[in-house]
Amino acid sequence: MDLPEFAIEARGLTKTYAATKTTPEMRALKGIDLAIPRGSIFGLLGPNGAGKSTFINILAGLCQKTSGEVSIWDRNIDQRPRDARAAIGVVPQEISADPFFTPKESMEVAAGMYAVPRAERRTDELLAALGLADKAYAYVRQLSGGMKRRLMVAKAMVHNPPVLILDEPTAGVDVELRKQLWNYVLELNRKGVTIVLTTHYLEEAQELCDQIAIINRGEVVVCEPTTTLLRRMDTRMVLVTPEEPLTIAPTLAGFETKLLKAGGFSVTYRTGQSSVEQVLAAVRAAGLHIKDISTEEPDLEDVFVSLTSAAA
């Protein structure tokens, strides 16, 4: 069987919530077009209320779309709903696990719901991979928030889906547990699992994702490889440490400056208009002697703020 080019495809996807007595009609999705490449780690970013969770809920079968077409692993969600749902595992934002079950019991119940034969279940393997082997027989209510979230990831993988959707998976998880979780996710990706990630930790998306889509007000603002997206910002920053610490930022014609700690300052310039050499020439022309310099590239947060502000 040929593998699909795209793990998930959405064409003209819309979702409108009908008006109620207290709320007006709301268009949560306004014609989403997305093609998520098979085998990628795909970032789905956007401010609160942008439509990310609505999109994920449609994929998971928790919300009915208004119009448009969606396929998961080449399985149309209208024509083959059960097959499409079987192709994804979803880790939702909200932690939902029966507090009176043990992690092992929770995993067995989840496997049973997907009709995974007992001989093919990987309960112990998944719990061990997510650092929960020693908690297999503890009650879920006794687990920390981070452990419960990792249990949610394990439950999403019981049926070995080719696509894993992580909706804010590291919210409330400490640094060490976050690292452990990402190591497991990266290992899954190396084995061919397509990862779709939503996160408010933009540095995570920048480091992990091959491609990123930014959604704002129900529309895709941009969908590009991460490296291409970062190149959208044509501003750069030069950090200058002068021989003598300053108390106010210097005025440099044509450049924006800002005072930094320890008496240094930053100079922001546009790559299409200036260069580092021109920045340094302006600093020297202001009578300042340079002790040290470094440059700083824009990060995903800069791009995110720029694009969502422009679309507001």
C-alpha positions as CSV (number, residue, x, y, z in Angstrom):
1,M,0.0,0.0,0.0
2,D,1.4,3.4,-1.0
3,L,1.8,5.9,1.8
4,P,0.0,9.2,1.4
5,E,2.0,12.3,0.6
6,F,0.1,14.2,3.3
7,A,-0.9,13.0,6.7
8,I,-3.7,15.5,7.0
9,E,-5.4,17.6,4.3
10,A,-8.0,20.2,4.8
11,R,-9.6,22.1,1.9
12,G,-12.0,25.0,2.4
13,L,-12.7,23.9,6.0
14,T,-15.2,26.1,7.8
15,K,-17.0,26.0,11.2
16,T,-19.8,28.3,12.2
17,Y,-21.4,28.2,15.6
18,A,-25.0,29.2,15.5
19,A,-26.3,32.2,17.4
20,T,-27.9,31.6,20.8
21,K,-29.9,33.8,23.1
22,T,-26.8,35.2,24.7
23,T,-24.1,34.9,21.9
24,P,-24.1,36.0,18.3
25,E,-23.2,33.6,15.4
26,M,-19.4,32.9,15.4
27,R,-17.3,31.8,12.5
28,A,-14.5,29.8,14.2
29,L,-12.9,28.6,10.9
30,K,-13.1,30.6,7.7
31,G,-11.9,28.4,4.9
32,I,-8.8,26.6,6.2
33,D,-6.5,25.1,3.6
34,L,-3.7,22.9,5.1
35,A,-1.6,20.1,3.8
36,I,0.5,18.5,6.6
37,P,3.4,16.4,5.1
38,R,3.7,12.8,6.2
39,G,6.6,12.2,8.6
40,S,6.9,15.9,9.6
41,I,6.7,17.7,12.9
42,F,4.1,20.3,12.1
43,G,3.5,23.3,14.3
44,L,0.0,24.8,14.5
45,L,0.3,28.2,16.2
46,G,-2.0,31.1,16.9
47,P,-3.3,33.2,19.8
48,N,-6.1,32.1,22.1
49,G,-9.4,31.8,20.2
50,A,-7.7,31.6,16.8
51,G,-9.4,28.3,15.8
52,K,-6.7,25.8,16.6
53,S,-8.7,23.7,19.0
54,T,-11.8,23.8,16.7
55,F,-9.6,22.4,13.9
56,I,-8.3,19.6,16.2
57,N,-11.7,18.8,17.5
58,I,-13.0,18.3,13.9
59,L,-10.1,15.9,13.2
60,A,-10.9,14.0,16.4
61,G,-14.6,13.8,15.6
62,L,-15.6,15.9,18.6
63,C,-17.0,18.7,16.5
64,Q,-18.9,18.7,13.2
65,K,-17.5,20.9,10.4
66,T,-19.8,23.3,8.6
67,S,-18.3,22.8,5.2
68,G,-15.1,21.8,3.4
69,E,-13.2,18.6,3.0
70,V,-10.8,16.9,5.5
71,S,-8.7,13.7,5.0
72,I,-6.6,11.9,7.6
73,W,-4.1,9.5,6.1
74,D,-6.0,9.6,2.8
75,R,-9.2,8.7,4.6
76,N,-12.0,11.3,4.1
77,I,-13.6,12.0,7.5
78,D,-17.1,12.0,6.0
79,Q,-16.8,8.9,3.8
80,R,-14.6,6.8,6.2
81,P,-15.0,8.4,9.6
82,R,-14.0,5.3,11.7
83,D,-10.9,4.7,9.6
84,A,-9.9,8.4,9.7
85,R,-10.2,8.5,13.5
86,A,-8.2,5.3,13.8
87,A,-5.3,7.0,12.0
88,I,-4.8,9.7,14.7
89,G,-4.1,9.8,18.4
90,V,-5.0,13.1,20.1
91,V,-3.6,14.4,23.3
92,P,-6.0,17.2,24.3
93,Q,-5.3,20.3,26.4
94,E,-7.5,19.1,29.2
95,I,-6.3,16.2,31.4
96,S,-9.1,13.6,31.3
97,A,-8.4,10.3,33.1
98,D,-10.4,8.4,35.6
99,P,-8.9,9.1,39.0
100,F,-9.9,5.7,40.4
101,F,-8.1,3.8,37.7
102,T,-4.4,2.9,37.6
103,P,-2.4,4.0,34.6
104,K,-2.2,0.4,33.5
105,E,-6.0,0.0,33.7
106,S,-6.5,3.3,31.9
107,M,-4.3,2.1,29.1
108,E,-6.1,-1.2,28.8
109,V,-9.5,0.5,28.6
110,A,-8.2,2.8,25.9
111,A,-6.8,-0.1,23.9
112,G,-10.1,-1.9,24.3
113,M,-12.0,1.1,22.9
114,Y,-9.8,0.9,19.8
115,A,-10.3,-2.9,19.6
116,V,-6.6,-3.6,19.9
117,P,-6.2,-7.4,20.4
118,R,-4.7,-8.3,23.8
119,A,-1.8,-10.0,22.2
120,E,-0.9,-6.7,20.3
121,R,-1.3,-4.3,23.2
122,R,1.8,-2.3,24.3
123,T,0.7,-1.1,27.7
124,D,3.9,-1.8,29.6
125,E,6.1,-0.7,26.7
126,L,4.3,2.7,26.4
127,L,4.3,3.3,30.2
128,A,8.0,2.6,30.3
129,A,8.8,4.8,27.4
130,L,7.0,7.7,29.1
131,G,8.6,7.2,32.5
132,L,5.5,5.8,34.1
133,A,6.5,2.1,34.6
134,D,6.9,2.6,38.4
135,K,3.5,4.2,38.6
136,A,1.6,1.5,36.6
137,Y,-0.3,0.4,39.6
138,A,-0.8,3.7,41.4
139,Y,-4.1,5.5,41.2
140,V,-4.2,8.2,38.6
141,R,-5.3,10.7,41.2
142,Q,-2.0,10.2,42.9
143,L,0.0,11.3,39.9
144,S,1.4,14.7,39.4
145,G,0.1,17.0,36.6
146,G,3.1,16.2,34.5
147,M,2.7,12.5,34.9
148,K,-1.0,12.7,34.0
149,R,-0.1,14.6,30.9
150,R,2.4,11.9,29.9
151,L,-0.2,9.3,30.6
152,M,-2.5,11.1,28.1
153,V,0.3,10.8,25.4
154,A,0.6,7.0,26.2
155,K,-3.2,6.6,25.9
156,A,-3.2,8.4,22.5
157,M,-0.6,5.9,21.2
158,V,-2.3,2.6,22.3
159,H,-3.6,1.9,18.7
160,N,-0.2,2.8,17.1
161,P,-1.6,5.6,14.9
162,P,0.5,7.1,12.1
163,V,-0.5,10.7,13.2
164,L,-0.2,12.1,16.7
165,I,-1.8,15.4,17.6
166,L,-0.4,17.2,20.7
167,D,-2.5,20.1,21.9
168,E,-0.4,22.1,24.4
169,P,1.3,18.9,25.7
170,T,3.9,20.6,28.0
171,A,1.6,23.0,29.7
172,G,2.3,22.8,33.4
173,V,5.1,20.3,32.9
174,D,8.5,21.0,34.5
175,V,11.7,21.3,32.5
176,E,13.0,17.7,33.1
177,L,9.6,16.1,32.3
178,R,9.3,18.3,29.2
179,K,12.7,17.1,28.0
180,Q,11.7,13.5,28.6
181,L,8.4,13.9,26.7
182,W,10.1,15.6,23.7
183,N,12.7,12.8,23.5
184,Y,9.9,10.3,23.2
185,V,8.0,12.4,20.6
186,L,11.2,12.8,18.6
187,E,11.8,9.1,18.7
188,L,8.2,8.5,17.4
189,N,8.9,10.9,14.6
190,R,12.1,9.1,13.7
191,K,10.0,5.9,13.4
192,G,7.7,7.7,10.9
193,V,4.9,9.1,13.1
194,T,3.7,12.5,11.9
195,I,3.5,14.9,14.8
196,V,1.1,17.9,14.9
197,L,1.9,20.3,17.7
198,T,0.2,23.3,19.2
199,T,2.1,25.2,21.9
200,H,2.4,28.6,23.5
201,Y,6.1,27.8,24.0
202,L,7.3,29.3,20.8
203,E,10.9,28.3,21.4
204,E,9.7,24.7,21.3
205,A,8.1,25.1,18.0
206,Q,11.1,26.8,16.6
207,E,13.4,24.0,17.7
208,L,11.2,21.1,16.9
209,C,9.0,21.8,13.9
210,D,9.9,21.3,10.3
211,Q,7.0,23.4,9.1
212,I,4.7,25.9,10.9
213,A,1.2,27.3,10.2
214,I,0.0,30.3,12.0
215,I,-3.8,30.7,12.4
216,N,-5.5,33.9,13.4
217,R,-9.2,34.7,13.6
218,G,-10.0,31.4,11.9
219,E,-7.7,31.9,8.9
220,V,-4.3,30.6,8.0
221,V,-2.0,33.6,8.0
222,V,1.0,31.7,6.8
223,C,2.2,28.1,6.3
224,E,5.9,27.7,5.6
225,P,9.0,25.7,6.5
226,T,10.3,27.0,9.8
227,T,13.5,28.3,8.3
228,T,11.6,30.3,5.6
229,L,9.3,31.7,8.2
230,L,12.1,33.0,10.3
231,R,13.6,34.8,7.2
232,R,10.4,36.8,7.0
233,M,11.7,39.2,9.6
234,D,14.3,41.4,7.9
235,T,15.4,43.0,11.2
236,R,18.7,42.2,12.9
237,M,20.1,43.4,16.2
238,V,23.7,44.3,17.0
239,L,24.6,44.2,20.7
240,V,27.4,46.7,21.5
241,T,29.6,46.7,24.7
242,P,31.4,50.1,24.7
243,E,34.8,50.6,26.4
244,E,33.0,53.0,28.8
245,P,29.6,51.9,30.1
246,L,26.8,54.3,29.1
247,T,23.9,55.6,31.2
248,I,21.7,56.5,28.1
249,A,21.4,55.0,24.7
250,P,23.3,56.8,22.0
251,T,21.5,58.5,19.1
252,L,22.6,57.0,15.8
253,A,21.1,58.5,12.6
254,G,18.9,55.9,10.8
255,F,19.0,53.3,13.6
256,E,16.9,52.4,16.6
257,T,19.0,52.1,19.8
258,K,18.2,50.8,23.3
259,L,20.2,50.8,26.5
260,L,21.1,47.4,27.9
261,K,22.2,46.2,31.3
262,A,25.9,46.9,32.3
263,G,26.0,50.0,30.1
264,G,25.8,48.4,26.7
265,F,23.2,49.1,24.0
266,S,21.5,47.4,21.1
267,V,21.2,48.7,17.6
268,T,18.3,47.4,15.4
269,Y,18.6,47.6,11.6
270,R,16.9,46.2,8.5
271,T,19.0,43.9,6.4
272,G,17.6,45.3,3.1
273,Q,18.6,48.8,4.0
274,S,21.8,48.6,6.2
275,S,24.6,46.2,7.2
276,V,26.6,45.5,10.3
277,E,29.5,47.5,8.9
278,Q,27.2,50.5,8.6
279,V,26.0,50.1,12.2
280,L,29.6,50.0,13.4
281,A,30.6,53.0,11.3
282,A,27.7,54.9,12.9
283,V,28.8,53.9,16.4
284,R,32.3,55.1,15.7
285,A,31.1,58.3,14.2
286,A,29.3,59.0,17.5
287,G,32.7,58.9,19.2
288,L,32.2,55.6,21.0
289,H,34.9,53.0,21.3
290,I,33.8,49.4,21.0
291,K,34.9,46.7,23.5
292,D,32.8,43.9,22.1
293,I,29.9,43.2,19.7
294,S,27.5,40.4,19.0
295,T,24.6,39.9,16.6
296,E,21.1,38.6,17.4
297,E,18.8,36.9,14.9
298,P,15.0,37.3,15.1
299,D,13.1,34.4,16.7
300,L,9.7,32.8,16.1
301,E,8.1,35.0,18.7
302,D,9.1,38.1,16.7
303,V,7.6,36.6,13.5
304,F,4.4,35.4,15.4
305,V,3.8,38.9,16.9
306,S,4.4,40.6,13.6
307,L,2.0,38.3,11.6
308,T,-0.8,38.1,14.1
309,S,-0.7,41.9,14.7
310,A,-0.8,42.5,11.0
311,A,-3.8,40.2,10.6
312,A,-5.7,41.7,13.5
